[in-house]
């Protein structure tokens, strides 16, 4: 049996950050990680560059545009009290300067996720934090003597436990939801996890012909006639549906609608700066200038080449080589509508294996929003993606990991030594 003051379950971003804070405050802390190495998921974030945080979360006034959860009363307090400036300071202390790129996204100056992982692991080693790899927790029980944890090979005891096992996104990196049953056994309600920041599948019949095409677009997510969310950016068509940054942002909301057995609609506007009437006028000017040109060539230079035959067929044109001047006006009207109001039904997400984050997890109504402490069991804390918090793409989920980890660590330190100043 191995006994520690604090045991952190999960060696991801939140778990490692909390371990460093605790050990720097001289709190005996160990990490149990089910996988064969720490920080696996961190290495693939930000396309391998590690989008550590976002400068919009430096002393924020409002974080609700960037975060989603199921508890309308949850106030995201850690994101205010442990904001991005604390994360920047934390990494500066590790010897890691950050750089800010587009849309406030902050990365390591090296633009390598391995830099972040290496420096965190180096500091854990310098502080001599005990790390137990390939230790998947099977059971947790608690009594007046503290917590008793059993893995497949060992027995551990702790006075405090911090659960930071992540959600179910990218299960290949270790966050597979395998501890959910154990968390329920501790008295906590788990809100069914959903894939978030994920590609979306649609019902459009000619997706294979569009696969690989990119286009700047304004996207609108509808539930019936109600606008749920709008995003603008580079859209990527795939053989199953759509991807790209704006799609990932919308997926946080589409995933919820799908879980409610709804069929959300995606509206694609390829000309957000123009009205349908203005787009029609643009097309007709081309037609009038080149009436003998084959219709399939009419939009060259205006629309991505691979899109043209698909759009024309969907608009009702039977033969692509017909002269533009001979085409019925109604087809051009349909075309202008498709270019500005192209509607697809979303049928599914691309699943946890392809998602970057999880919506759902430990019910926030059972968590103290300031300390991340359980309201169900004394000395039990949570941090990171295991909680029902999902951020937008752009460094927001990692900032939640840092913020919640710092809040939990600070609360544990204060309970162990109330006179110690942790600020």
N, C-alpha and C positions, 0 to 999 in steps of 0.2 A: 504493500500500500504506500502511495506517495501523497503527502499532505502539503498544501500550500494555502496561503492566506486568500489569494484570488486565483481562480482558474478561468481562463478565457477559452471558450469553445469556438474555434474558427480562426484560422490564420490568414484571413483576408485583410483588406484595407482597414476596416473598423477595428478588428481584433488586434492587429499589430500596432495601430496608433494608440489604442487604449493601453496596451502592454507597455509601450514606451513611457507614456505619461505616468502610469502606476509605478514602474520600476525607478523612474527618475525621482519619484517621491518616496523611495525606499520601501515600497510595498512589495512583499514577496509575491511574485506573479509568475504563472506558467501558462503556456499556450498549448492546447490540444487541437491538432489539425488532422482531419480524416485523410487528406491526400498525402502525396509524397513530397510536397514542397509548399512553402508559403507563397502567398500573393500571386497565385496562378492567373486569376482573372484580371488582376491589375496589369499584367503584361500585355493583354490584348485590348485594353481600353484605349479609346482615342486613336483607333487604327494603329496601335502599337506605339503611340506617342505619349499616352497617358494624359488625358485631359483632367488635370488635378482639381480644378475648381473654375469658377467664373467670376469675373470682377463685378458682375451685377449683384453678387452676394457679399460684397464688402459693405458693411454697415447698411443692410437693406431696410427699406421702409415697409416693403410688402413682398412676400415670397410666394403668394398664392398663384401668380401666373406661371410659376415654374415647377410647382409640386402638386401632386394628387394623392388623396387618401380617401378612405371610406367614412372617416369620422369628421363631420362638419365642424365640430367644436375644437378639434386639435389645432393648437396655435403655432406649431413648428418652433417652439421657443428655442431649442438648441441652435437653430440657424441664425437667430438674432444674438444670443448670448455667446455663441462660439462661431462667429461668422467667418467669412473667407479670410479676413485679415489674420485670424488665429491660425488658419491652415498655412498661410504664406509664411508666418513667423515660425511655425512648426518645421516647415521644410527648410527655411533659412538656417535654423539651428542644426539641421542634419547636414548642412553644407550644400543644399540644392537650391540654386536661384531659379526663378520662374520667368517665363516670357508670356506676353499676352498677344494672341493672334485675333482672327476675325470673331466678331460677336462676343467679345469679352472672354473667350476661352483661354484658360491659362495652362501652360504646359511646362515641363522641365526645360531649361535652357537648351539642353542637348537634343530635345525632341525625341527622346528614347525612353519608353516605359521602363526598360531595364535599369536606367539610372535611378529611378524612384525605388524600384524593388531592391536593388543592390544596396542603396544607402539605408533603407529601413532595416534590412537584414543585418547590415554591418553594425548599426547602432544596437539592435537587439543582442548581437554577439558581444559588443563592447560592454553592455550592461549585464551580460550573463543571464539573460532571460531563458529559463528552461523551456525548450520547445520539443514537444512530443509529436512526431509525424506518424502517419498511418494509424492514428488512434481515433476510431469512429465511436462516439459515445452511444451506448446502447440503452442505458438506464440512468436516471437521476432520481435520487430520493433525498428528502431533507427532514431533519429533526432538530432538537435543541442543540445537538452537537455540530450542526452545519450540514453541508451537502456531501452525499456519497455518490460518486460517479463510477460506472463500470463501462469499460470499452471491451472490445473483443479479447484483449490480452491483459488488461491492467485494471487496478482499482485505485481511484483517487479520492481524496477528501479535500474540501475547501470550506472556508468561512463565507466566501462570496463567489458568486458565479456571474460571469458576463457572457451572454450568448450572442455571438456575432457570426452566425453561419451563412449569412447571405440568403438569397431567395432561391428561385429555381431557374433563373436565366443562365444560359451557358452551362448546363449540367456537367459537361466534360471538364470544366475547371474545378468541379468539386461542390458547387452549390446546387444540390439536387433535391432539397426538401426532405432528406432522410431523417432529420431531427424533429420534424413537425409533430410526429406522434408523441415523442418525449416531451415536447413543449406543452402539448395538450394535457399530458399526464401531470404537469406542474400546475394545472388549473387554468391555463390560458386558452382563450378562443383564438383559433387561426382562421382568418378570412381567406377563402379559397384563392390561391394565387392565380394570376393571369399573366400571360406574356405581355411585355410592354417594350417600347422602343424596338419594334419589330416590323418586318415587311408585311404587307397585306395582300391577301388573295382576293381576286375579283372574278366576276362572271363574264367579262368581255370575251367574245368568241374568237378573236383573232390575236390573242396574246403572243402566240409563238412568232407571228410575223413582226411583232414589235420588240421582241426581246433584245435588250442591249441598248435601246434608244434612250437618250437623255434629252431632256428639254426643260427649260425654265418655265415654271407654271405657278399659278395661284390655286391652292387646293382648299375645298370646303367640305367638311364632314357634316352630313345631315342625318338626323333621326326623324324620319318622315319629312315634314316641312320645316322642322326646327334646326337652325344652325347651331351646331355643337362647338365647332372650332374651325379656324381658318389658319393656313400656313402658306408661306411662299418660299420657293427655293428650287433646287434642281431635282426634278422627278426622273426616276429610272424605271422604264418598263421592263418587266421580266416575263418569263414564260408561264408564271403562275399569277401575276398581278402587278403590283407596283412597289417600288422601294425608293430610297433616297431620303435625305434629311427631313423634308417636310412630311413625308409619309411616316417616318419613325416618330415624329412629334405627335401626329394625329393618332397613332396607334394606341397611345395611352387611353384615349377616349373610345376609339372603335372597339377595343378589346372588351371594355365594360358593356357596350351595347350588344356585342355578340354573345356575351355571357348571359345576357337577359333574353336571348333568343330573338333578337331584333335583326333586321337586315339594313344596316346603315348604308347610306349612299355617299359616294365620293364624286364631287364635281371638279373637273379639271378645266381650268381656264388657261389656255396657252397664249392668250393676248390680254393679260390683265389691264394693260394700259389703254385698251381700246374697247368700245362697246360692240355688241354684235352687229349693229348697223354700220359702224365704222369698218369692221372687218369685212362685211359684205361689200362695202364700197371699194375697199382695197382689192378684193378678188375681182369685182366687175371691171375695175380699171385695167387690171391685167388682161381680162378676157377681151375687152374692147380694143386694147392695143395689139393683142396677138390672137385674133379670132381663129386663125387657121392652125395655131399651135395645138398639138395633142394635149388634152386636158391634164394628163398625168405630169406634164412638164410645166403647167401653169403656175404651180406654187413653188417651183424651184427657187431657192434663195429666200423664201419667206418662211417655209416650214421644213423641218428636218425631212430629208429625202425619203427615209424609210417609213415615215408616217403617211406620206401622201396617198399611196394606193389604198391603205387601210381606211383612211378618212373618207376618200372618195367612194369606196364601196359602201361604207356605212351611211353615206349621204344619198345613196341610191343610184350611183353611176354603174352601168353594167360593163362598159368597154372603156378602158383607160386611154385608148388611142383615138377616141372620137375628138374631132375639132372642138376647141373650147367655145367657139361661137355658135355651135349647134346644140349645146347643152341647155336643158330646160332651167329656167330661173329657180325653180323650187329646189333643185339639187344644190345650187350655190347657196341658197338660203339655209338648207340643211347643213351644208358645210360650215357656214359661218357660225351656226349654233353649236356644232361640234367643237369648233376651235375655241369657243368661249364658254361652253356649257356642256362639256363631254361628261356624261353620267355613267358611272359603273356601280353595281351593287357589290359591297364588300361581303364576301362569303366566309372568310376565316382569317386568322393570322398565320404567320409562318412558323408558329410554335416556339416553345421554350428554347429549343436547340439553337435557334437563330436570333433569339431576343437578347437585348442588352441589359434589360432590367425586369423586375417583377413588380406587379401591382397586386397587393394583398399581403398577408402575413399576420404577425401578431397584432391583435386588435388594440388600437391605440387608446381606446377608452379604459383599458386595463393597465395603462402605463402612466407614470408620473411624467408629464411633459417637460419638466425642468431637469430631472435627474435620470430619466430613462429607467427608473426603478419599477419593478413589478408591484402592482397593487394586490397581487395574489399571494406572494411569498416574500418574506423578508430576505434581504441580501441577494436578491435575484435581479439582474439588470439585462437590458438588451441594447444592441446598437447595430446600425447599418440596415441592409436590405431585408433582413429577417422581419423587420417591422413593416407595417402597412403604409409605407411611404414610397412614392415613385416620383423621381424628378424628370424633368425634360432632358433631352440630349444636349450636351454642351458643358459637362463638368458638374452638373447639379447633383447627380447621384453620388459621386465621390465626395462632394462637399457634405452631403447628408451623412456619409460614413464618418468623415472627420468630425463633424459637429456633434453627432450623437455619441461617438466614442469619447470625445473630450468631456462631454457632459456627464457620461456615465463614470468615467475615470475620476473626475473631480468629485462627484458625489460619494464614490467609494472611499476616496482619500479622506474626505470630510467626516465620514462615519468612523473610519479607523482612528483618525487623529483630528478631532474637531477643532483643535487650536491651530492646525497647520494652515497657512495661507496658500491656497492653490492658484491664486490669480497672478 
